[in-house]
Amino acid sequence: MGSGSYARAIGGIHRSYATALKRAKSRQSVLNAYWKHKRDHERLLRQHLREEMNDVKRIKGRMKYR
């Protein structure tokens, strides 16, 4: 996932969250929308950081020790 697709995925998560907040009819449904949003956000961030660390390891592996 490149940085562009990460930003696009974040945008999608925020759009669905905003839609859920607008549709919410109770206090509990507002909280449920938030917890789902938080879970989606954290999952995407973990995946993104894992991919970035793989890039770091790949580049670092090509360099000679000094």
Backbone bond lengths (Angstrom), bond angles and torsions (degrees), N, CA, C in turn:
res aa  C-N    CA-C-N  psi(-1)  N-CA   C-N-CA  omega(-1)  CA-C   N-CA-C  phi
1 M - - - 1.446 - - 1.518 108.22 -
2 G 1.306 117.07 119.52 1.454 120.63 177.35 1.518 110.38 -80.16
3 S 1.329 115.81 174.32 1.462 118.83 -177.71 1.532 111.03 -65.67
4 G 1.326 116.97 -29.86 1.464 119.69 178.38 1.511 111.71 -67.68
5 S 1.330 117.24 -43.10 1.461 119.24 -179.79 1.529 110.57 -71.20
6 Y 1.335 117.69 -30.40 1.470 120.53 175.81 1.527 109.70 -64.23
7 A 1.330 116.31 -46.53 1.467 120.31 179.73 1.530 110.56 -63.57
8 R 1.318 116.93 -38.17 1.463 121.21 178.63 1.531 110.21 -66.09
9 A 1.333 116.96 -40.60 1.464 121.10 179.13 1.528 110.62 -65.95
10 I 1.327 116.95 -40.36 1.470 120.91 176.81 1.528 109.39 -61.81
11 G 1.325 116.02 -42.92 1.463 119.80 178.20 1.519 111.55 -59.56
12 G 1.321 116.61 -40.76 1.464 120.56 178.54 1.514 111.92 -64.56
13 I 1.329 116.26 -41.66 1.468 120.34 178.35 1.527 110.33 -62.29
14 H 1.329 116.46 -42.71 1.468 120.00 -179.09 1.526 111.52 -69.03
15 R 1.318 117.17 -35.69 1.471 119.44 177.73 1.525 110.65 -64.15
16 S 1.338 116.61 -46.04 1.467 118.99 -179.65 1.529 110.84 -65.79
17 Y 1.328 117.43 -35.04 1.467 121.51 177.54 1.532 110.18 -64.69
18 A 1.328 117.10 -46.28 1.465 120.91 179.97 1.531 110.48 -62.05
19 T 1.329 116.43 -39.69 1.467 120.65 178.46 1.522 110.51 -64.40
20 A 1.337 116.37 -43.60 1.462 119.91 179.35 1.523 111.33 -62.95
21 L 1.335 117.38 -37.94 1.464 119.90 178.32 1.526 111.37 -65.58
22 K 1.321 116.25 -39.06 1.468 119.44 179.50 1.526 111.41 -66.57
23 R 1.340 116.93 -35.26 1.466 121.56 -178.32 1.521 112.70 -81.06
24 A 1.329 118.02 -15.99 1.464 121.95 -173.65 1.525 110.67 -60.93
25 K 1.337 115.00 132.60 1.465 120.63 -179.47 1.522 111.93 -110.91
26 S 1.328 116.96 -6.80 1.468 119.15 -179.25 1.520 109.57 -140.99
27 R 1.319 114.60 165.93 1.466 120.14 177.73 1.526 110.26 -63.03
28 Q 1.336 115.92 -38.68 1.458 119.55 -179.07 1.525 111.39 -66.68
29 S 1.308 118.24 -37.43 1.461 119.76 179.72 1.530 111.03 -69.02
30 V 1.338 117.15 -30.09 1.471 120.11 174.50 1.525 109.63 -65.56
31 L 1.333 116.34 -45.72 1.468 120.31 178.21 1.525 111.40 -62.95
32 N 1.323 116.87 -42.42 1.468 120.08 179.40 1.524 111.13 -61.53
33 A 1.328 116.67 -39.90 1.465 120.49 178.10 1.528 109.96 -63.05
34 Y 1.331 116.49 -40.65 1.466 119.53 179.33 1.523 111.03 -64.55
35 W 1.336 117.39 -46.65 1.473 119.61 -176.90 1.522 111.31 -64.45
36 K 1.330 117.04 -37.37 1.465 119.76 176.98 1.528 109.97 -65.39
37 H 1.333 116.28 -42.24 1.458 121.78 179.07 1.526 110.37 -61.43
38 K 1.325 116.89 -44.95 1.459 122.07 -179.90 1.528 110.85 -61.95
39 R 1.322 116.64 -44.54 1.469 121.51 179.82 1.530 110.59 -62.31
40 D 1.332 116.92 -45.42 1.471 120.94 179.01 1.522 110.94 -62.70
41 H 1.321 115.60 -42.96 1.463 121.74 -178.66 1.526 110.65 -62.47
42 E 1.319 116.17 -47.53 1.466 120.30 -178.17 1.527 111.51 -65.30
43 R 1.330 117.00 -39.05 1.471 120.68 178.39 1.524 110.14 -62.27
44 L 1.329 116.32 -45.56 1.460 120.59 -179.07 1.526 110.96 -65.57
45 L 1.318 117.66 -40.93 1.462 121.27 179.26 1.528 110.87 -63.99
46 R 1.341 117.13 -44.66 1.468 120.04 178.07 1.524 110.84 -58.18
47 Q 1.325 115.86 -44.40 1.466 120.27 179.83 1.532 110.64 -63.38
48 H 1.319 116.63 -43.35 1.457 121.61 -178.88 1.536 110.60 -63.43
49 L 1.329 116.72 -45.80 1.461 120.24 -179.50 1.522 111.50 -66.42
50 R 1.332 117.45 -35.51 1.461 121.13 176.96 1.532 110.05 -62.31
51 E 1.323 116.00 -43.17 1.471 119.81 179.11 1.524 111.24 -66.06
52 E 1.325 117.31 -38.86 1.465 119.75 178.03 1.523 111.24 -65.69
53 M 1.325 117.39 -39.14 1.458 120.40 178.47 1.524 110.37 -65.73
54 N 1.322 117.58 -36.44 1.466 120.34 175.70 1.529 110.67 -61.55
55 D 1.335 116.99 -39.51 1.461 120.65 176.45 1.524 110.75 -62.92
56 V 1.331 116.21 -43.07 1.468 120.78 179.45 1.524 109.87 -60.55
57 K 1.332 116.77 -47.08 1.461 120.59 -178.63 1.522 111.47 -63.84
58 R 1.344 116.02 -39.32 1.467 120.03 179.93 1.531 110.90 -63.87
59 I 1.325 116.86 -45.65 1.472 121.26 -179.56 1.527 110.57 -67.97
60 K 1.334 115.72 -43.25 1.457 120.88 -179.82 1.525 110.69 -62.29
61 G 1.330 116.49 -35.73 1.468 120.72 -179.16 1.518 113.58 -65.46
62 R 1.308 116.86 -23.80 1.463 121.25 -179.59 1.525 112.47 -81.75
63 M 1.331 117.05 -16.71 1.462 121.33 -175.22 1.513 110.61 -88.34
64 K 1.311 115.46 147.11 1.456 120.73 178.15 1.522 109.35 -82.04
65 Y 1.328 115.34 150.33 1.475 120.54 174.41 1.515 108.85 -70.15
66 R 1.299 116.92 148.80 1.474 120.55 177.26 1.504 109.31 -116.85
